[in-house]
């Protein structure tokens, strides 16, 4: 285990919990979904042999508290949180940044808003559904998730959400069970605790976000788009595939599916190392 230090950073409307380990140029890891800093525990020690690895709990999740627990969540504000982390931990040098899922949306906005602070962005399956030709269908999905959450509660809303993420024509047959690494299984309780906030605030706020495509095109040499090998055709896969074609960049494939970071940590970490090389 690599020694880590923890700290807190005061930002607009929130206090962020963060963790740092290793030495070298800064690598900021932005978690997605219901994950916090702990979601990177399975890969951070290995990455810390080459980088100063920093990660944090996004505002409102786990140990990062909101001043107003009812505040709406916006991508731009979350990206400003990431910028404040870079200012704190790498004030004189552009940093490498990895984002997963909703964290990848934050990373993409960070690139367009603060390009001078970023040497390279790796975005793994950002659900940027507004770039897709059928974006209207996905807006309707988000509206159904919000309404189901309001009227029926968390688990029915999660069912609606999960159905909307499947690839077209998915058979209902169960997939082979994946045994999670011990650390990932131990994080399940915190993951569940973050779920209402994720469904109620992050999903509607982030999946309605539309990136600045002209800015991304101009900065595409610093952007690596990645997807899970096993998630081809699923909704979170499609925006990265669409953007890689639009921007004329390579689409990289990482082990596993949308949650390959959790299910295949060693292989995922090795692919991330390669993608981070500038």
C-alpha positions as CSV (number, residue, x, y, z in Angstrom):
1,X,0.0,0.0,0.0
2,X,1.3,3.5,-0.9
3,X,1.1,6.1,1.9
4,X,-1.7,8.6,1.3
5,X,-2.5,11.9,2.8
6,X,-6.0,13.3,3.1
7,X,-7.3,16.9,3.1
8,X,-10.3,19.1,2.6
9,X,-10.8,21.9,0.1
10,X,-13.3,24.6,0.5
11,X,-15.1,25.4,-2.8
12,X,-18.2,27.4,-3.8
13,X,-21.1,25.8,-1.9
14,X,-19.2,22.7,-0.7
15,X,-16.3,21.2,1.1
16,X,-14.4,18.5,-0.8
17,X,-12.6,15.5,0.8
18,X,-9.5,14.5,-1.2
19,X,-6.7,12.0,-1.1
20,X,-3.1,12.2,-2.5
21,X,-0.5,9.5,-2.9
22,X,2.7,9.0,-4.9
23,X,5.2,11.3,-6.5
24,X,5.7,12.8,-10.0
25,X,3.4,14.9,-12.2
26,X,-0.2,15.2,-11.0
27,X,-2.8,12.8,-12.1
28,X,-6.3,13.8,-11.0
29,X,-8.9,11.0,-11.0
30,X,-12.5,12.1,-11.1
31,X,-15.0,9.3,-10.1
32,X,-18.3,8.7,-11.7
33,X,-21.7,7.3,-10.7
34,X,-22.0,6.8,-7.0
35,X,-18.3,6.4,-6.5
36,X,-16.0,8.6,-4.5
37,X,-12.3,8.7,-4.0
38,X,-12.5,5.0,-2.8
39,X,-13.6,3.8,-6.2
40,X,-10.0,4.2,-7.4
41,X,-8.4,2.3,-4.5
42,X,-7.8,-0.7,-6.7
43,X,-5.6,1.2,-9.2
44,X,-4.3,4.3,-7.4
45,X,-1.4,2.6,-5.7
46,X,0.0,1.2,-8.9
47,X,-0.4,4.6,-10.7
48,X,1.3,6.3,-7.8
49,X,4.6,4.7,-8.9
50,X,4.6,7.2,-11.8
51,X,2.3,10.0,-10.7
52,X,1.2,12.1,-7.8
53,X,-2.3,10.6,-7.8
54,X,-5.1,12.7,-6.4
55,X,-8.8,11.8,-6.2
56,X,-11.8,13.1,-4.3
57,X,-15.4,12.6,-3.4
58,X,-17.5,14.8,-5.7
59,X,-19.6,17.5,-4.0
60,X,-22.6,15.9,-2.2
61,X,-21.1,12.4,-2.1
62,X,-19.6,10.4,0.7
63,X,-17.3,12.8,2.7
64,X,-17.8,15.9,0.5
65,X,-20.6,18.0,2.0
66,X,-22.9,20.6,0.4
67,X,-23.8,23.8,2.2
68,X,-27.3,23.4,0.7
69,X,-28.2,19.7,0.5
70,X,-31.0,20.6,-1.9
71,X,-28.9,22.5,-4.4
72,X,-29.2,21.6,-8.1
73,X,-26.0,20.0,-9.5
74,X,-24.3,21.5,-12.6
75,X,-21.5,20.1,-14.7
76,X,-19.7,23.5,-14.8
77,X,-19.6,23.7,-11.0
78,X,-18.3,20.2,-10.6
79,X,-15.6,21.0,-13.3
80,X,-14.7,24.1,-11.3
81,X,-14.2,21.9,-8.3
82,X,-11.7,19.8,-10.3
83,X,-10.0,23.1,-11.4
84,X,-9.6,24.1,-7.8
85,X,-8.0,20.7,-7.1
86,X,-5.5,21.4,-9.9
87,X,-4.8,24.8,-8.6
88,X,-4.1,23.4,-5.1
89,X,-2.0,20.4,-6.1
90,X,-0.4,21.4,-9.3
91,X,-0.4,25.2,-9.5
92,X,2.5,25.6,-11.9
93,X,2.1,22.7,-14.3
94,X,-0.7,21.3,-16.5
95,X,-2.0,18.0,-15.1
96,X,-3.3,14.7,-16.5
97,X,-6.9,14.0,-15.7
98,X,-9.0,10.8,-15.9
99,X,-12.8,10.8,-15.6
100,X,-15.2,7.8,-15.5
101,X,-18.8,8.1,-16.6
102,X,-20.3,11.3,-15.0
103,X,-16.8,12.1,-13.9
104,X,-15.7,11.9,-17.6
105,X,-18.4,14.6,-18.4
106,X,-16.7,16.8,-15.7
107,X,-13.3,16.1,-17.3
108,X,-14.5,17.1,-20.8
109,X,-15.9,20.4,-19.5
110,X,-12.7,21.0,-17.6
111,X,-10.8,20.7,-20.8
112,X,-13.0,23.2,-22.7
113,X,-13.2,25.6,-19.8
114,X,-9.6,25.5,-18.5
115,X,-7.4,24.0,-21.3
116,X,-4.3,25.7,-19.9
117,X,-4.5,23.5,-16.8
118,X,-4.7,20.2,-18.7
119,X,-2.0,18.2,-20.4
120,X,-4.2,15.3,-21.2
121,X,-7.7,14.1,-20.5
122,X,-8.8,10.5,-20.6
123,X,-12.6,10.3,-20.6
124,X,-14.1,6.8,-20.1
125,X,-17.7,6.5,-21.4
126,X,-18.9,10.0,-20.7
127,X,-22.7,9.7,-21.1
128,X,-22.9,12.9,-23.3
129,X,-26.2,11.9,-24.8
130,X,-26.9,15.4,-26.1
131,X,-24.3,14.9,-28.9
132,X,-26.3,11.9,-30.3
133,X,-28.7,12.2,-33.2
134,X,-31.4,10.6,-31.1
135,X,-30.8,12.9,-28.1
136,X,-34.6,13.6,-27.8
137,X,-35.2,10.0,-26.8
138,X,-32.7,10.2,-24.1
139,X,-34.2,13.5,-22.8
140,X,-37.4,11.6,-22.5
141,X,-35.6,8.8,-20.6
142,X,-34.2,11.3,-18.1
143,X,-37.7,12.8,-17.6
144,X,-39.1,9.4,-16.9
145,X,-36.3,8.7,-14.4
146,X,-37.0,12.0,-12.6
147,X,-40.8,11.4,-12.5
148,X,-40.4,7.8,-11.4
149,X,-38.1,8.8,-8.6
150,X,-40.5,11.5,-7.5
151,X,-43.6,9.3,-7.5
152,X,-42.4,5.8,-6.8
153,X,-39.0,6.1,-5.2
154,X,-35.4,5.0,-5.8
155,X,-35.4,1.4,-7.0
156,X,-38.2,1.9,-9.5
157,X,-36.3,4.9,-10.9
158,X,-33.1,2.8,-11.1
159,X,-35.0,0.1,-13.0
160,X,-36.2,2.7,-15.6
161,X,-32.7,4.1,-15.8
162,X,-31.0,0.7,-16.2
163,X,-33.4,-0.3,-19.0
164,X,-32.6,2.9,-20.9
165,X,-28.9,2.2,-20.8
166,X,-29.1,-1.2,-22.5
167,X,-28.2,-1.7,-26.1
168,X,-31.1,-2.0,-28.6
169,X,-32.4,-5.5,-28.8
170,X,-30.8,-6.7,-25.6
171,X,-32.1,-10.1,-24.6
172,X,-33.4,-10.3,-21.0
173,X,-31.2,-13.3,-20.3
174,X,-28.9,-12.8,-17.3
175,X,-25.2,-12.1,-17.9
176,X,-22.6,-14.3,-16.2
177,X,-22.0,-13.3,-12.6
178,X,-18.9,-11.2,-12.1
179,X,-17.1,-11.6,-8.8
180,X,-16.0,-8.2,-7.5
181,X,-12.6,-7.7,-5.9
182,X,-12.9,-7.6,-2.0
183,X,-12.3,-3.9,-1.8
184,X,-15.0,-3.2,-4.4
185,X,-17.5,-5.4,-2.5
186,X,-16.7,-3.6,0.7
187,X,-17.6,-0.3,-0.9
188,X,-21.1,-1.4,-1.7
189,X,-22.7,0.2,1.4
190,X,-21.3,3.7,0.6
191,X,-22.3,3.2,-3.1
192,X,-25.9,2.6,-2.0
193,X,-25.9,5.5,0.4
194,X,-24.9,7.8,-2.6
195,X,-27.6,6.4,-4.9
196,X,-30.5,8.8,-4.1
197,X,-28.3,11.8,-4.7
198,X,-27.0,10.3,-7.9
199,X,-30.4,9.5,-9.4
200,X,-32.1,12.7,-8.1
201,X,-29.4,15.3,-8.9
202,X,-26.5,14.0,-11.0
203,X,-28.4,12.0,-13.6
204,X,-30.7,14.9,-14.6
205,X,-28.1,17.6,-14.3
206,X,-25.3,15.8,-16.1
207,X,-27.1,13.9,-18.9
208,X,-28.7,17.1,-20.1
209,X,-25.3,18.7,-20.5
210,X,-24.2,19.5,-24.1
211,X,-20.4,20.0,-24.6
212,X,-19.0,22.7,-26.8
213,X,-18.1,20.7,-29.9
214,X,-16.1,23.4,-31.6
215,X,-13.9,23.8,-28.5
216,X,-13.4,20.1,-28.2
217,X,-12.4,19.9,-31.9
218,X,-9.8,22.6,-31.3
219,X,-8.5,20.7,-28.2
220,X,-8.9,17.1,-29.5
221,X,-5.1,16.5,-29.4
222,X,-5.4,16.5,-25.6
223,X,-8.5,14.3,-25.4
224,X,-8.5,10.5,-25.2
225,X,-11.9,8.9,-25.6
226,X,-12.3,5.4,-24.2
227,X,-15.0,2.8,-23.9
228,X,-15.5,-0.6,-22.4
229,X,-14.8,-3.6,-24.6
230,X,-18.0,-5.3,-23.3
231,X,-20.3,-2.3,-23.6
232,X,-20.4,-1.8,-27.3
233,X,-23.9,-0.5,-28.4
234,X,-25.0,0.4,-24.9
235,X,-26.0,4.0,-24.3
236,X,-22.9,5.2,-22.3
237,X,-20.7,3.8,-25.1
238,X,-22.3,5.6,-27.9
239,X,-21.4,9.3,-27.2
240,X,-17.6,8.5,-27.0
241,X,-17.8,6.5,-30.2
242,X,-19.7,9.4,-31.9
243,X,-17.3,12.0,-30.7
244,X,-14.2,10.0,-31.7
245,X,-15.6,9.9,-35.2
246,X,-16.6,13.5,-35.2
247,X,-13.2,14.7,-33.9
248,X,-11.2,12.2,-36.0
249,X,-9.5,10.6,-33.0
250,X,-8.9,7.0,-31.9
251,X,-11.5,5.4,-29.7
252,X,-9.6,3.3,-27.2
253,X,-11.1,0.1,-25.7
254,X,-10.6,-0.7,-22.0
255,X,-11.3,-4.1,-20.4
256,X,-14.8,-4.9,-19.1
257,X,-17.8,-2.7,-19.6
258,X,-19.0,0.6,-18.2
259,X,-17.7,-0.4,-14.8
260,X,-14.5,-2.0,-16.0
261,X,-12.6,0.1,-13.4
262,X,-14.3,-2.0,-10.7
263,X,-14.5,-5.4,-12.4
264,X,-11.1,-5.5,-14.1
265,X,-8.9,-3.1,-12.1
266,X,-5.4,-4.4,-12.9
267,X,-6.0,-4.5,-16.7
268,X,-7.9,-1.2,-16.6
269,X,-5.1,0.5,-14.8
270,X,-2.6,-0.7,-17.4
271,X,-4.7,0.6,-20.2
272,X,-5.0,3.9,-18.4
273,X,-1.2,4.2,-18.0
274,X,-0.8,3.8,-21.8
275,X,-3.6,6.3,-22.5
276,X,-2.1,9.0,-20.2
277,X,1.2,9.1,-22.0
278,X,1.6,12.5,-23.7
